[in-house]
Amino acid sequence: MRVFDVNVGRIGLTLHEATAAGLDARAVWGTFGDKPDYFPEARSFAAKLVYERDGGRLLGLQAVGSGE
């Protein structure tokens, strides 16, 4: 989805939803480029990965940024 000049997206559970469901969830943030940084049109986005502490099962992902 695009909100003004920012792309936002989500799939799966948020950290709040996962902990409310009784899962032992954790989250980690990262910043990534949508293209190699030597391209003039390269942009970045931040992503939050939500996972289960024991076993590392992926529970959800949220992303936001000017990148594609």
C-alpha positions as CSV (number, residue, x, y, z in Angstrom):
1,M,0.0,0.0,0.0
2,R,1.2,3.5,-0.6
3,V,0.5,6.3,1.9
4,F,1.6,9.6,0.4
5,D,5.2,9.0,-0.6
6,V,5.8,6.0,1.6
7,N,5.2,2.3,0.9
8,V,3.9,0.2,3.8
9,G,3.2,-3.5,4.0
10,R,2.4,-6.2,6.4
11,I,1.9,-9.9,6.4
12,G,1.2,-12.3,9.3
13,L,1.2,-11.3,13.0
14,T,2.6,-8.2,14.6
15,L,4.6,-8.6,17.8
16,H,1.6,-7.3,19.8
17,E,-0.7,-9.8,18.2
18,A,1.7,-12.7,18.7
19,T,2.3,-12.1,22.4
20,A,-1.5,-11.6,22.9
21,A,-2.0,-15.0,21.3
22,G,0.3,-16.5,24.0
23,L,3.3,-17.0,21.7
24,D,6.8,-16.4,23.0
25,A,7.6,-13.9,20.2
26,R,10.5,-11.6,19.5
27,A,11.2,-9.1,16.8
28,V,14.2,-7.7,15.0
29,W,14.5,-4.6,12.8
30,G,16.6,-4.0,9.7
31,T,17.1,-1.4,7.0
32,F,17.5,-2.5,3.5
33,G,17.9,-1.1,0.0
34,D,15.5,-1.9,-2.8
35,K,18.3,-1.8,-5.4
36,P,22.1,-1.8,-5.2
37,D,23.2,1.6,-3.7
38,Y,25.1,2.6,-6.8
39,F,21.9,3.0,-8.8
40,P,20.7,6.6,-8.6
41,E,17.1,5.6,-8.1
42,A,17.9,3.3,-5.1
43,R,15.8,3.9,-2.0
44,S,15.6,2.2,1.4
45,F,13.0,0.6,3.6
46,A,12.9,-0.7,7.2
47,A,11.5,-4.1,8.0
48,K,10.5,-5.7,11.3
49,L,10.6,-9.5,11.4
50,V,8.5,-11.2,14.1
51,Y,9.5,-14.7,15.0
52,E,8.9,-17.3,17.6
53,R,11.7,-17.5,20.2
54,D,12.0,-21.3,20.4
55,G,12.3,-22.8,17.0
56,G,12.6,-19.5,15.1
57,R,9.2,-19.9,13.2
58,L,8.4,-16.8,11.2
59,L,5.2,-15.2,12.4
60,G,5.1,-11.9,10.5
61,L,6.8,-9.1,8.7
62,Q,6.1,-5.3,8.5
63,A,7.9,-3.0,6.1
64,V,7.9,0.8,5.6
65,G,9.9,3.2,3.5
66,S,10.4,5.0,0.2
67,G,11.8,1.9,-1.5
68,E,9.8,-0.5,-3.6
